[in-house]
Amino acid sequence: MGMTPAAAPQIAPSSGTYPAPLTVTISESTPGAVIYVTTDGTMPMLSSPIYQGPFSLTQPGAVKVQAIAAAGGYSTSSVAVANFTLQ
C-alpha cells in the first residue's frame, strides 16, 4: 500500500429524505480502485462487500451508506458517508 490515499468515493444522491425505493450510485476517480460498501451502519473494510453497480434501498426508515476505495499503490481512502431517510 502506498502512502497517498485513494480518492474517497462519491455517493449519489447526497444525504437527505427520499421516497422509497432509492437508487444509490457510487463513483471513484482513482484508476483501478475497488469500492467497498456497507449499508448496515458498520465501517467499511477491505473484507466488506465490493460495490458492483447501482443498488436500490427499498425499506422505509434511516439507512447509512458508507464506502471506501482501495487501489494498488495507494493507501485506503477516507470513508464516504451518506445518510438517507426513506419514506
N, C-alpha and C positions, 0 to 999 in steps of 0.2 A: 504494500500500500504506500502510496506517495504521501507527501506532506501537504500538498494542495488539495483541499476538499473538492469533491464533485459539486456541481451546482445543485442547489436544493430544487426538488421537483416543484412544478406549478400545478395546483389543484384548481379545476374549474367545474362548476361555478365557485365563486367565493363564498365564505361563510354567510349564513342567513337562513331565513324561513322560506320554504318552498312547498308546493303541493307534491304529494307522492303520486307516482314514482318520480325519482330524480336521477338523471343520468350524470355520472361523475366521470370526468376525463382528467388524466394526469399526464403531464408532459415533462420532458427533460432535455436540457440543452448540452449536456456533456456527452461527447461522442462515445458510443459503445456502452453507455450506462445502463444498468439494470435497476428498475424501480421496485422497491419492496413496500407493501402497503398493509395497513391494518384498519379495521372498521369497528373493532370491539373495545377500543379505549386503551389497548396495550401499546407500548412504544414499539415501532417497527425495528426489526433487526435483520441481519443477513439470513436468518432462518425463517423469516416471515414469508407469507405468500408473495410471489412475484406478480407484479401488475401485468396483465395480459391484454388490456384494452379497456374501453369504457365499460362501466358497470352501473347497474341500477340499484338504488336504495328504495325499498318498497314499503317498509314498515313505518307507520306514523311514530313520531317521537324524536328524541335527540340522538344524533349519530356524530361521532368524531372520526373523521378520516385523517390518517397520518401516513406520511410516506417519506422514505429516504432513497437516495440514489448511491450506487457504488459502481465504480469503473476501474479498470486496470490503470495503474499509475497515479491514482487519486486516493485520498482518504474518503471515508464515508461522508456524505453531505449532512448538513443540518436537517432537522426534521421539519417538514412542511405539514401544517395543520389546517384543517377546515372543519368548522362546527356547523352542522346543519340541524334545523328543526323541520321535520316533515309533518305536513298536515293532511 
